[in-house]
Amino acid sequence: MFAGLGRFTYRQRIWVLAATALFIAFALSWGTGLFSYVDHGGFEDPGAESTRAAEVLEDEFGHDAVDVIVVYRSSELKVDNPVFAANVRKTVEGLPKDKVASAPNYLDEDLSKRERGALISKDKMATYVPITLKGKTNDDRMDSYKAIADDLDAGPLDTYVGGSLGVGKEISDRAESDVVTAEAISLPALLVLLVVIFGGVVAALMPLAVGGLAILGSLTMLRALTYVTEVSVFAVNVATLLGLGLAIDYGLFMVNRFREESARDGIDTREAVARTLATAGRTVAFSGITVMIAFSGLLFFPQPILRSIGLGGMAVVLFDVLAALVVLPALLSVVGPRIDALQLRLFRRRPAAVGTTAATATPIATGTGAWARLAHSVMRRPSLYLASVGGVLLAFASALVFTHVGSTDQRYLPQDANPRIATDMLRNDFPAGGIGQIDVVLTGDMTKKGLEDYADRLNDLPGAVNANVARTDDDAAHVAVSYKGETDDPETADLVRDVRAEAPPKGADEVLVGGAAALQNDNIDAIVQAVPWTLAFVIAVTTVLLFLAFGSVVLPLKAIVMGFLSLGASLGVVIWGFQEGHLGGLLGFDAVGTIDPTYLVLILIVAFGLAMDYELFLLSRVREEYLRSGDNTHSVAVGLQRTGGIITSAALLLVVVMVAMGSSALLSLKIIGIGLAVAVVVDATLVRALLVPAGMRLLGRANWWLPRPLRWLHDRIGVSEGEEEIGGGATRERPARTPAHAPVTDGPDDADHRAIRG
């Protein structure tokens, strides 16, 4: 099938490239408008108690929560100075009434003296204005905030804007701008690295062309998704940059294999393209499916941000695969032998001989070259490598026991960010600074005395600063419970649980506990409940896919175990570096002391897909050689030698993209970018180059064990690289009884070169 696709693309190359040009024009005009349609929230669970509490509170009493807080400060004038007061009055009175529901200030005579005093800083040099915006939904109120943002500046006074919408907009704006900056940084760096890897400009431009196409395709597909679901701004960040990295990785594998096939005697461009699709193309297809399976695991989470990243990631990876399997072969068909044109003298490669890897020109049979030496070393001392590398990974993973989850807020912004300054001022400079609120919504037929007694009991709970009946109507009441500290402090989480456990007043039909702290607790609970289902689904489907690809029961299970060992180590580094702050000095951030579990889940899912991606490329070459020789040790050594350099190169390119994301000043993007970069480095070096080959060497022929019923099933529905006859049609090869050559055979496991079946 894949060889046929290659020949078809070769014949229709002009039409394929013409259609691609039309798509690029469409993407530039329509897809690039995505950022006007993205969602700026999505961290909450729509079905959680805290979400329901917010909905009932707004239905019963209307929206009166503070959306934006504006701090006005002067280094010279006090708040009672006429100039200071005039600028505040002019600014507040000038706000459009159709956008602002209320904006009380210290000059408002309708407020009590105590209320006005609470709006003035301790040093009398600043004041703040809490603003409630009009709009039925959070998105509507965000639109109102955008409409008044430029009107909040109070002339000569320093203006700082915070509050939930102020912080949310700043995070979204920085995320949008930083992804553009990351792409601008990574593309030139990728071009230089590709020239070094391939030794020439033309070959280097092929994967980069697919990468550029991936960016446009990502934006277009994500905008199309906005018509059917919410698309978070973080989905755009992750999907576009990961789509760029994967597209270049796939392009690298395809171009490398095309050069290898083109170097064979008697092979023209048409057959080189067909062979490339039948081998590397097949692996790219399986790899793409594997990564999409990982992304689909995010659909088990109720949070819109994770679901949108899952849908966006699946769409983008699908586009990457199509670009690699259709557009890139068309480009290679046009370029043909000129793929090696414009070689740079410094990086010019030696002519490749038959039986060599074209990218490195290292003879496989002679056992020379760095990767050959590493392969032979691992094959001779597999137990040592398995124990030492496994120990290192477990040591890294041990940091996970210190995980302390929290929420994304102003602390994820850099210190000089306006909303963070505003929040810090509110906390440090004003009388009621650092006070948060838990909202308790009660419905039913309750007496005033019963509500007051209930509030008194809540006021006596550990961690509660104050509790009072804020509002009532005929069949509902709002009790506000104040607390001091951050929403993700352990003491605050305990207070939320205590409030929920407190017996309701007589006559109450329903009690709902909401607010930022309750929302944080509910998010953690939702993630904890979804993770087992996600892992079970991803593991099960990935196992089936790897069985179809390799015709083995052992290899899929080994891949899953080693993949999660790699992920545990990577997440441990994330906890050590970001939660504990050990990377703060190097990367320029202040440790929050907690980590949002949303980012841990995202790193886990994406890194698992990438780990299986590299596993497929390695095992496909091992399988291809095993089908030819029947020698397990020799096949593992050759597979590592042939793919080690190219997998490492692909990992390096992806790391460049992820580090570019991690260069953002936004802590959330730092965590995702550097976390994924660490995962790729750990997997491509310690795991893929050392742990996997060592494990396969020790397992010996058991790697290829397949019970007779499953062999029957695989013979009918399995698809494995190296089993398709390039000349047309499909055949099933059996491992040869005698290997062509076996450079390393120092163990009894390879005495019989046949796979164990049944």
MOHU-V80036 format. One record per run of one state. SS is the DSSP state (helix for helix, strand for strand, loop for the rest). FROM is the first residue (numbers start at 1). TO is the last residue. If there is no record, write none. Layout:
ss = [SS,SS]
from = [FROM,FROM]
to = [TO,TO]
//
This chain:
ss = [loop,helix,loop,helix,loop,helix,loop,strand,loop,strand,loop,helix,loop,strand,loop,helix,loop,strand,loop,helix,loop,strand,loop,strand,loop,helix,loop,strand,helix,loop,strand,helix,loop,strand,helix,loop,helix,loop,strand,helix,loop,strand,loop,helix,loop,strand,loop,strand,loop,helix,loop,helix,loop,strand,loop,helix,loop,helix,strand,loop,strand,loop,helix,loop,strand,loop,strand,loop,helix,loop,strand,loop,helix,loop,helix,loop,helix,loop,strand,helix,loop,helix,loop,helix,loop,strand,loop,helix,loop,strand,loop,strand,loop,helix,loop,strand,loop]
from = [1,2,12,13,30,31,37,39,40,45,46,49,62,68,74,82,94,100,105,113,119,120,122,126,134,138,152,158,163,199,200,201,226,232,233,263,269,301,303,304,341,343,344,345,348,356,358,362,364,370,381,382,403,405,407,410,413,418,430,431,435,445,448,460,464,473,476,485,490,502,508,515,516,551,554,580,584,588,595,597,630,632,663,667,705,706,707,708,718,724,725,730,731,748,751,757,758]
to = [1,11,12,29,30,36,38,39,44,45,48,61,67,73,81,93,99,104,112,118,119,121,125,133,137,151,157,162,198,199,200,225,231,232,262,268,300,302,303,340,342,343,344,347,355,357,361,363,369,380,381,402,404,406,409,412,417,429,430,434,444,447,459,463,472,475,484,489,501,507,514,515,550,553,579,583,587,594,596,629,631,662,666,704,705,706,707,717,723,724,729,730,747,750,756,757,758]
//
